[in-house]
């Protein structure tokens, strides 16, 4: 995932990335992080045997 994000940032969104860095932000890092963190949480849950959310009443 990170490699795809780096490739897109370097090849397609280079100008927007550089403008963001001049303003002191890096939205592409946060976009990539939102996907990779979600995937990591799901994989950890699956590895621990959690396959569906449990609704307790």
C-alpha positions as a Markdown table, in Angstrom:
| # | Residue | x | y | z |
|---|---|---|---|---|
| 1 | Unk | 0.0 | 0.0 | 0.0 |
| 2 | Unk | 2.7 | 2.4 | 0.9 |
| 3 | Unk | 4.6 | 1.7 | -2.3 |
| 4 | Unk | 1.5 | 2.5 | -4.4 |
| 5 | Unk | 1.0 | 5.8 | -2.4 |
| 6 | Unk | 4.6 | 6.8 | -2.9 |
| 7 | Unk | 4.4 | 6.0 | -6.6 |
| 8 | Unk | 1.2 | 8.1 | -7.1 |
| 9 | Unk | 2.6 | 10.9 | -5.0 |
| 10 | Unk | 5.8 | 11.0 | -6.9 |
| 11 | Unk | 4.4 | 10.5 | -10.4 |
| 12 | Unk | 0.9 | 11.9 | -10.4 |
| 13 | Unk | 0.4 | 14.3 | -7.5 |
| 14 | Unk | 3.9 | 15.7 | -7.3 |
| 15 | Unk | 2.8 | 19.3 | -7.6 |
| 16 | Unk | 0.1 | 19.0 | -4.9 |
| 17 | Unk | 2.4 | 17.2 | -2.6 |
| 18 | Unk | 5.1 | 19.8 | -2.9 |
| 19 | Unk | 2.6 | 22.6 | -2.3 |
| 20 | Unk | 1.3 | 20.9 | 0.7 |
| 21 | Unk | 4.8 | 20.5 | 2.1 |
| 22 | Unk | 5.4 | 24.2 | 1.7 |
| 23 | Unk | 2.3 | 24.8 | 3.8 |
| 24 | Unk | 3.6 | 22.3 | 6.4 |
| 25 | Unk | 1.0 | 19.6 | 5.8 |
| 26 | Unk | 1.2 | 16.1 | 4.2 |
| 27 | Unk | -2.3 | 14.9 | 3.4 |
| 28 | Unk | -1.1 | 12.0 | 1.3 |
| 29 | Unk | 0.6 | 10.5 | 4.4 |
| 30 | Unk | -2.7 | 10.7 | 6.3 |
| 31 | Unk | -4.7 | 9.2 | 3.4 |
| 32 | Unk | -2.3 | 6.3 | 3.1 |
| 33 | Unk | -2.3 | 5.8 | 6.9 |
| 34 | Unk | -6.0 | 5.7 | 7.1 |
| 35 | Unk | -6.1 | 2.7 | 4.7 |
| 36 | Unk | -3.1 | 0.9 | 6.0 |
| 37 | Unk | -4.1 | 1.3 | 9.7 |
| 38 | Unk | -7.6 | 0.0 | 8.9 |
| 39 | Unk | -6.1 | -3.0 | 7.1 |
| 40 | Unk | -3.7 | -3.6 | 10.0 |
| 41 | Unk | -6.6 | -3.6 | 12.6 |
| 42 | Unk | -8.7 | -6.0 | 10.5 |
| 43 | Unk | -5.7 | -8.4 | 10.0 |
| 44 | Unk | -5.0 | -8.4 | 13.7 |
| 45 | Unk | -8.6 | -9.1 | 14.4 |
| 46 | Unk | -8.7 | -12.0 | 11.9 |
| 47 | Unk | -5.5 | -13.5 | 13.2 |
| 48 | Unk | -7.1 | -13.5 | 16.7 |
| 49 | Unk | -10.2 | -15.2 | 15.5 |
| 50 | Unk | -12.5 | -12.2 | 15.3 |
| 51 | Unk | -14.6 | -12.5 | 12.2 |
| 52 | Unk | -17.7 | -10.5 | 12.9 |
| 53 | Unk | -18.6 | -7.7 | 15.4 |
| 54 | Unk | -20.5 | -9.0 | 18.4 |
| 55 | Unk | -23.6 | -7.1 | 19.6 |
| 56 | Unk | -24.1 | -7.4 | 23.3 |
| 57 | Unk | -27.4 | -6.5 | 24.9 |
